[in-house]
Amino acid sequence: MVAKIIVDKCTGCANCEDVCPTEAITVNDVAVVDEAECTDCGACIDECPEEAIELED
């Protein structure tokens, strides 16, 4: 499993980047997940106010 960003919902607030324990997320205009670094912990999902992140296989 890996975090996937729903680009249409992402506002670039960077909450997910701040809480990611492996620093797998970077935000410029929208969040981007480094799949090699993501451990599917779900911290970003819990923090996203726009519900723009989900876990996928």
CYANA upper distance limits for C-alpha pairs under 8 A (distance plus 0.5 A):
  1 MET  CA     39 THR  CA      8.32
  1 MET  CA     40 ASP  CA      6.33
  1 MET  CA     55 LEU  CA      6.44
  1 MET  CA     56 GLU  CA      5.70
  1 MET  CA     57 ASP  CA      4.84
  2 VAL  CA     35 GLU  CA      6.81
  2 VAL  CA     38 CYS  CA      6.51
  2 VAL  CA     39 THR  CA      7.34
  2 VAL  CA     40 ASP  CA      5.64
  2 VAL  CA     55 LEU  CA      5.78
  2 VAL  CA     56 GLU  CA      5.96
  2 VAL  CA     57 ASP  CA      6.79
  3 ALA  CA     33 VAL  CA      7.30
  3 ALA  CA     35 GLU  CA      8.03
  3 ALA  CA     38 CYS  CA      7.38
  3 ALA  CA     40 ASP  CA      6.66
  3 ALA  CA     42 GLY  CA      8.10
  3 ALA  CA     53 ILE  CA      6.88
  3 ALA  CA     54 GLU  CA      6.09
  3 ALA  CA     55 LEU  CA      4.99
  3 ALA  CA     56 GLU  CA      6.87
  4 LYS  CA     33 VAL  CA      7.34
  4 LYS  CA     53 ILE  CA      6.06
  4 LYS  CA     54 GLU  CA      5.93
  4 LYS  CA     55 LEU  CA      6.46
  4 LYS  CA     56 GLU  CA      7.08
  5 ILE  CA     10 CYS  CA      7.71
  5 ILE  CA     31 ALA  CA      7.15
  5 ILE  CA     32 VAL  CA      7.36
  5 ILE  CA     33 VAL  CA      7.85
  5 ILE  CA     52 ALA  CA      6.24
  5 ILE  CA     53 ILE  CA      5.15
  5 ILE  CA     54 GLU  CA      7.24
  6 ILE  CA     10 CYS  CA      6.83
  6 ILE  CA     52 ALA  CA      5.32
  6 ILE  CA     53 ILE  CA      6.38
  6 ILE  CA     54 GLU  CA      8.18
  7 VAL  CA     30 VAL  CA      7.28
  7 VAL  CA     31 ALA  CA      8.28
  7 VAL  CA     52 ALA  CA      7.58
  8 ASP  CA     52 ALA  CA      8.37
  9 LYS  CA     50 GLU  CA      6.73
  9 LYS  CA     51 GLU  CA      7.82
  9 LYS  CA     52 ALA  CA      5.60
 10 CYS  CA     30 VAL  CA      6.33
 10 CYS  CA     31 ALA  CA      7.46
 10 CYS  CA     50 GLU  CA      7.08
 10 CYS  CA     52 ALA  CA      5.85
 11 THR  CA     29 ASP  CA      7.95
 11 THR  CA     30 VAL  CA      6.78
 11 THR  CA     50 GLU  CA      8.07
 12 GLY  CA     27 VAL  CA      6.68
 12 GLY  CA     28 ASN  CA      7.31
 12 GLY  CA     29 ASP  CA      5.82
 12 GLY  CA     30 VAL  CA      4.94
 12 GLY  CA     31 ALA  CA      6.57
 14 ALA  CA     18 ASP  CA      6.84
 14 ALA  CA     26 THR  CA      8.28
 14 ALA  CA     27 VAL  CA      6.42
 14 ALA  CA     31 ALA  CA      7.63
 15 ASN  CA     19 VAL  CA      7.01
 15 ASN  CA     44 CYS  CA      7.96
 15 ASN  CA     47 GLU  CA      6.75
 15 ASN  CA     48 CYS  CA      6.92
 16 CYS  CA     20 CYS  CA      6.55
 16 CYS  CA     25 ILE  CA      7.49
 16 CYS  CA     31 ALA  CA      8.41
 16 CYS  CA     43 ALA  CA      7.98
 16 CYS  CA     44 CYS  CA      4.95
 16 CYS  CA     45 ILE  CA      7.96
 16 CYS  CA     47 GLU  CA      6.59
 16 CYS  CA     48 CYS  CA      6.73
 17 GLU  CA     23 GLU  CA      7.32
 17 GLU  CA     24 ALA  CA      8.17
 17 GLU  CA     25 ILE  CA      5.55
 17 GLU  CA     26 THR  CA      6.29
 17 GLU  CA     27 VAL  CA      7.29
 17 GLU  CA     31 ALA  CA      8.20
 17 GLU  CA     44 CYS  CA      7.99
 19 VAL  CA     43 ALA  CA      6.93
 19 VAL  CA     44 CYS  CA      6.85
 19 VAL  CA     47 GLU  CA      8.03
 20 CYS  CA     24 ALA  CA      7.07
 20 CYS  CA     25 ILE  CA      7.24
 20 CYS  CA     43 ALA  CA      6.89
 20 CYS  CA     44 CYS  CA      6.69
 22 THR  CA     37 GLU  CA      6.89
 22 THR  CA     38 CYS  CA      7.32
 22 THR  CA     39 THR  CA      8.12
 23 GLU  CA     37 GLU  CA      7.97
 24 ALA  CA     33 VAL  CA      6.11
 24 ALA  CA     34 ASP  CA      5.49
 24 ALA  CA     35 GLU  CA      7.75
 24 ALA  CA     36 ALA  CA      8.41
 24 ALA  CA     37 GLU  CA      5.57
 24 ALA  CA     38 CYS  CA      5.94
 25 ILE  CA     31 ALA  CA      6.93
 25 ILE  CA     32 VAL  CA      6.04
 25 ILE  CA     33 VAL  CA      5.09
 25 ILE  CA     34 ASP  CA      6.76
 26 THR  CA     31 ALA  CA      6.17
 26 THR  CA     32 VAL  CA      5.91
 26 THR  CA     33 VAL  CA      7.23
 27 VAL  CA     31 ALA  CA      4.79
 27 VAL  CA     32 VAL  CA      6.68
 33 VAL  CA     38 CYS  CA      7.68
 34 ASP  CA     38 CYS  CA      6.82
 40 ASP  CA     55 LEU  CA      7.48
 42 GLY  CA     46 ASP  CA      6.98
 42 GLY  CA     55 LEU  CA      8.18
 43 ALA  CA     47 GLU  CA      6.88
 44 CYS  CA     48 CYS  CA      6.60
 44 CYS  CA     53 ILE  CA      7.71
 45 ILE  CA     51 GLU  CA      7.46
 45 ILE  CA     52 ALA  CA      8.24
 45 ILE  CA     53 ILE  CA      5.94
 45 ILE  CA     54 GLU  CA      6.97
 48 CYS  CA     52 ALA  CA      7.08
 48 CYS  CA     53 ILE  CA      7.55
